Amino acid sequence: MTKARRMSARRNRILLATGLLVLAGCASAPGVSRARGGGYLDDARLVGTLFEGAVALLEGGKATDMDVLRRQLEGQDRPPFPRLSLPSADRRKRSPAELYEASKHGVLVVGVLCGCETCKGKRGPVASGFVLAADGVVVTNYHVVDQNNKLAMAVMTYEGQVFPVTAVLAADEANDIAILQVDAPPLEPLPLATGAPVGTSVTVISHPSKALYTLSEGIVSRRFLKHRDGRAVPKLAITADFGRGSSGAPVLNEFGAVVGMVEATHSIYCDKDEG
C-alpha cells in the first residue's frame, strides 16, 4: 500500500464461482473441550491440536507423503473418483447466527507440516476447506496443496478431531480447486448451489490469520471472467472480509449452500496520477 500517493482504497474479494459442480461431475484431540471455554475458541490450543495430531498421523504412517499428493494434484496416479452423495440445500433462509451453527461442522481447518531442513515436522501454513461428501471427500484450493518442502497434510473439524489427507481425487489449477480424500468417519457435508447474482447476500466462515471459525458477511459485488492459461474462468467478488488463512473457505448463500470458495484478495488503490 502506498503512503503519500494513496487517496482511497477498497478491497475486492476474489472467489471461485462454483466450478465445484464440474469437478464433482485420525488422531483424537485431547483437551479440545478445554480449548473452548464456554463457547470461546482458544485458537492457540486448537492450532496446536491440529499440528500435534498431524505429526502423530505422520509418525504412525497414516498420512500420505506430500510429494505423492503433489503428483496426484498434477494428474499422476490419482485414485478413481468416487460416486458422491451430495446433500440438498434447505430452502429456508437463515440468519447469520443460524447459518454459523448449521454450517460450522462442515468447515475444516487445513494444516500442512513443514519439511525443510530447518523446520522439519514443525507447524506450517493454516488454510480453510469444507466437506463435500460425508465419506471424507473435502475441498480446498489448489494452491493450498501445491507447496514445496512440505511433509504431509491434515484437516481438523470444529470438534477438534484431526484426520490425514490421503489422496487428491481431482484438481483444476485454473479454477484453483482441489478435491481431497481424508481418512475419517462420516463428516457433515455442506450443500452446493449454482447462481449467485450481484447483490446476493453471502457469509464466509474461515480462519484468517489463524483466527479460527471467523464469520463475516457481505454481498456479491460483481461477476467477472479471469483469464488464466488460455481459459476464461468465472469468478465472483464479494464484500465479506477474509484474509490469509481463509483460502478454501466456503462462501454460503442465505440458505446455507456453497456458492463459491475463497481464493484470494486483490487490493485496488486510487492513485492521483492514474485517476
Secondary structure as a PSIPRED ss2 file (coil, helix, strand):
# PSIPRED VFORMAT (PSIPRED V4.0)

   1 M C   1.000  0.000  0.000
   2 T C   1.000  0.000  0.000
   3 K C   1.000  0.000  0.000
   4 A C   1.000  0.000  0.000
   5 R C   1.000  0.000  0.000
   6 R E   0.000  0.000  1.000
   7 M E   0.000  0.000  1.000
   8 S E   0.000  0.000  1.000
   9 A E   0.000  0.000  1.000
  10 R E   0.000  0.000  1.000
  11 R E   0.000  0.000  1.000
  12 N E   0.000  0.000  1.000
  13 R E   0.000  0.000  1.000
  14 I E   0.000  0.000  1.000
  15 L E   0.000  0.000  1.000
  16 L E   0.000  0.000  1.000
  17 A E   0.000  0.000  1.000
  18 T C   1.000  0.000  0.000
  19 G C   1.000  0.000  0.000
  20 L H   0.000  1.000  0.000
  21 L H   0.000  1.000  0.000
  22 V H   0.000  1.000  0.000
  23 L H   0.000  1.000  0.000
  24 A C   1.000  0.000  0.000
  25 G C   1.000  0.000  0.000
  26 C C   1.000  0.000  0.000
  27 A E   0.000  0.000  1.000
  28 S C   1.000  0.000  0.000
  29 A C   1.000  0.000  0.000
  30 P C   1.000  0.000  0.000
  31 G C   1.000  0.000  0.000
  32 V C   1.000  0.000  0.000
  33 S H   0.000  1.000  0.000
  34 R H   0.000  1.000  0.000
  35 A H   0.000  1.000  0.000
  36 R E   0.000  0.000  1.000
  37 G E   0.000  0.000  1.000
  38 G C   1.000  0.000  0.000
  39 G C   1.000  0.000  0.000
  40 Y E   0.000  0.000  1.000
  41 L E   0.000  0.000  1.000
  42 D C   1.000  0.000  0.000
  43 D H   0.000  1.000  0.000
  44 A H   0.000  1.000  0.000
  45 R H   0.000  1.000  0.000
  46 L H   0.000  1.000  0.000
  47 V H   0.000  1.000  0.000
  48 G H   0.000  1.000  0.000
  49 T H   0.000  1.000  0.000
  50 L H   0.000  1.000  0.000
  51 F H   0.000  1.000  0.000
  52 E H   0.000  1.000  0.000
  53 G H   0.000  1.000  0.000
  54 A H   0.000  1.000  0.000
  55 V H   0.000  1.000  0.000
  56 A H   0.000  1.000  0.000
  57 L H   0.000  1.000  0.000
  58 L H   0.000  1.000  0.000
  59 E H   0.000  1.000  0.000
  60 G C   1.000  0.000  0.000
  61 G C   1.000  0.000  0.000
  62 K C   1.000  0.000  0.000
  63 A C   1.000  0.000  0.000
  64 T C   1.000  0.000  0.000
  65 D C   1.000  0.000  0.000
  66 M H   0.000  1.000  0.000
  67 D H   0.000  1.000  0.000
  68 V H   0.000  1.000  0.000
  69 L H   0.000  1.000  0.000
  70 R H   0.000  1.000  0.000
  71 R H   0.000  1.000  0.000
  72 Q H   0.000  1.000  0.000
  73 L H   0.000  1.000  0.000
  74 E C   1.000  0.000  0.000
  75 G C   1.000  0.000  0.000
  76 Q C   1.000  0.000  0.000
  77 D C   1.000  0.000  0.000
  78 R C   1.000  0.000  0.000
  79 P C   1.000  0.000  0.000
  80 P C   1.000  0.000  0.000
  81 F C   1.000  0.000  0.000
  82 P C   1.000  0.000  0.000
  83 R C   1.000  0.000  0.000
  84 L C   1.000  0.000  0.000
  85 S C   1.000  0.000  0.000
  86 L C   1.000  0.000  0.000
  87 P C   1.000  0.000  0.000
  88 S C   1.000  0.000  0.000
  89 A C   1.000  0.000  0.000
  90 D C   1.000  0.000  0.000
  91 R C   1.000  0.000  0.000
  92 R C   1.000  0.000  0.000
  93 K C   1.000  0.000  0.000
  94 R C   1.000  0.000  0.000
  95 S C   1.000  0.000  0.000
  96 P H   0.000  1.000  0.000
  97 A H   0.000  1.000  0.000
  98 E H   0.000  1.000  0.000
  99 L H   0.000  1.000  0.000
 100 Y H   0.000  1.000  0.000
 101 E H   0.000  1.000  0.000
 102 A H   0.000  1.000  0.000
 103 S H   0.000  1.000  0.000
 104 K H   0.000  1.000  0.000
 105 H H   0.000  1.000  0.000
 106 G H   0.000  1.000  0.000
 107 V E   0.000  0.000  1.000
 108 L E   0.000  0.000  1.000
 109 V E   0.000  0.000  1.000
 110 V E   0.000  0.000  1.000
 111 G E   0.000  0.000  1.000
 112 V E   0.000  0.000  1.000
 113 L E   0.000  0.000  1.000
 114 C E   0.000  0.000  1.000
 115 G C   1.000  0.000  0.000
 116 C C   1.000  0.000  0.000
 117 E C   1.000  0.000  0.000
 118 T C   1.000  0.000  0.000
 119 C C   1.000  0.000  0.000
 120 K C   1.000  0.000  0.000
 121 G C   1.000  0.000  0.000
 122 K C   1.000  0.000  0.000
 123 R E   0.000  0.000  1.000
 124 G E   0.000  0.000  1.000
 125 P E   0.000  0.000  1.000
 126 V E   0.000  0.000  1.000
 127 A E   0.000  0.000  1.000
 128 S E   0.000  0.000  1.000
 129 G E   0.000  0.000  1.000
 130 F E   0.000  0.000  1.000
 131 V E   0.000  0.000  1.000
 132 L E   0.000  0.000  1.000
 133 A E   0.000  0.000  1.000
 134 A C   1.000  0.000  0.000
 135 D C   1.000  0.000  0.000
 136 G C   1.000  0.000  0.000
 137 V E   0.000  0.000  1.000
 138 V E   0.000  0.000  1.000
 139 V E   0.000  0.000  1.000
 140 T E   0.000  0.000  1.000
 141 N C   1.000  0.000  0.000
 142 Y H   0.000  1.000  0.000
 143 H H   0.000  1.000  0.000
 144 V H   0.000  1.000  0.000
 145 V H   0.000  1.000  0.000
 146 D C   1.000  0.000  0.000
 147 Q C   1.000  0.000  0.000
 148 N C   1.000  0.000  0.000
 149 N C   1.000  0.000  0.000
 150 K E   0.000  0.000  1.000
 151 L E   0.000  0.000  1.000
 152 A E   0.000  0.000  1.000
 153 M E   0.000  0.000  1.000
 154 A E   0.000  0.000  1.000
 155 V E   0.000  0.000  1.000
 156 M E   0.000  0.000  1.000
 157 T C   1.000  0.000  0.000
 158 Y C   1.000  0.000  0.000
 159 E C   1.000  0.000  0.000
 160 G C   1.000  0.000  0.000
 161 Q C   1.000  0.000  0.000
 162 V E   0.000  0.000  1.000
 163 F E   0.000  0.000  1.000
 164 P E   0.000  0.000  1.000
 165 V E   0.000  0.000  1.000
 166 T E   0.000  0.000  1.000
 167 A E   0.000  0.000  1.000
 168 V E   0.000  0.000  1.000
 169 L E   0.000  0.000  1.000
 170 A E   0.000  0.000  1.000
 171 A E   0.000  0.000  1.000
 172 D E   0.000  0.000  1.000
 173 E C   1.000  0.000  0.000
 174 A C   1.000  0.000  0.000
 175 N C   1.000  0.000  0.000
 176 D C   1.000  0.000  0.000
 177 I E   0.000  0.000  1.000
 178 A E   0.000  0.000  1.000
 179 I E   0.000  0.000  1.000
 180 L E   0.000  0.000  1.000
 181 Q E   0.000  0.000  1.000
 182 V E   0.000  0.000  1.000
 183 D C   1.000  0.000  0.000
 184 A C   1.000  0.000  0.000
 185 P C   1.000  0.000  0.000
 186 P C   1.000  0.000  0.000
 187 L C   1.000  0.000  0.000
 188 E C   1.000  0.000  0.000
 189 P C   1.000  0.000  0.000
 190 L C   1.000  0.000  0.000
 191 P C   1.000  0.000  0.000
 192 L E   0.000  0.000  1.000
 193 A C   1.000  0.000  0.000
 194 T C   1.000  0.000  0.000
 195 G C   1.000  0.000  0.000
 196 A C   1.000  0.000  0.000
 197 P C   1.000  0.000  0.000
 198 V C   1.000  0.000  0.000
 199 G C   1.000  0.000  0.000
 200 T C   1.000  0.000  0.000
 201 S E   0.000  0.000  1.000
 202 V E   0.000  0.000  1.000
 203 T E   0.000  0.000  1.000
 204 V E   0.000  0.000  1.000
 205 I E   0.000  0.000  1.000
 206 S E   0.000  0.000  1.000
 207 H C   1.000  0.000  0.000
 208 P H   0.000  1.000  0.000
 209 S H   0.000  1.000  0.000
 210 K H   0.000  1.000  0.000
 211 A C   1.000  0.000  0.000
 212 L C   1.000  0.000  0.000
 213 Y C   1.000  0.000  0.000
 214 T E   0.000  0.000  1.000
 215 L E   0.000  0.000  1.000
 216 S E   0.000  0.000  1.000
 217 E E   0.000  0.000  1.000
 218 G E   0.000  0.000  1.000
 219 I E   0.000  0.000  1.000
 220 V E   0.000  0.000  1.000
 221 S E   0.000  0.000  1.000
 222 R E   0.000  0.000  1.000
 223 R E   0.000  0.000  1.000
 224 F E   0.000  0.000  1.000
 225 L E   0.000  0.000  1.000
 226 K E   0.000  0.000  1.000
 227 H E   0.000  0.000  1.000
 228 R E   0.000  0.000  1.000
 229 D C   1.000  0.000  0.000
 230 G C   1.000  0.000  0.000
 231 R E   0.000  0.000  1.000
 232 A E   0.000  0.000  1.000
 233 V E   0.000  0.000  1.000
 234 P E   0.000  0.000  1.000
 235 K E   0.000  0.000  1.000
 236 L E   0.000  0.000  1.000
 237 A E   0.000  0.000  1.000
 238 I E   0.000  0.000  1.000
 239 T C   1.000  0.000  0.000
 240 A C   1.000  0.000  0.000
 241 D C   1.000  0.000  0.000
 242 F C   1.000  0.000  0.000
 243 G C   1.000  0.000  0.000
 244 R C   1.000  0.000  0.000
 245 G C   1.000  0.000  0.000
 246 S C   1.000  0.000  0.000
 247 S C   1.000  0.000  0.000
 248 G C   1.000  0.000  0.000
 249 A C   1.000  0.000  0.000
 250 P E   0.000  0.000  1.000
 251 V E   0.000  0.000  1.000
 252 L E   0.000  0.000  1.000
 253 N C   1.000  0.000  0.000
 254 E C   1.000  0.000  0.000
 255 F C   1.000  0.000  0.000
 256 G C   1.000  0.000  0.000
 257 A C   1.000  0.000  0.000
 258 V E   0.000  0.000  1.000
 259 V E   0.000  0.000  1.000
 260 G E   0.000  0.000  1.000
 261 M E   0.000  0.000  1.000
 262 V E   0.000  0.000  1.000
 263 E E   0.000  0.000  1.000
 264 A E   0.000  0.000  1.000
 265 T E   0.000  0.000  1.000
 266 H E   0.000  0.000  1.000
 267 S E   0.000  0.000  1.000
 268 I E   0.000  0.000  1.000
 269 Y E   0.000  0.000  1.000
 270 C E   0.000  0.000  1.000
 271 D E   0.000  0.000  1.000
 272 K C   1.000  0.000  0.000
 273 D C   1.000  0.000  0.000
 274 E C   1.000  0.000  0.000
 275 G C   1.000  0.000  0.000
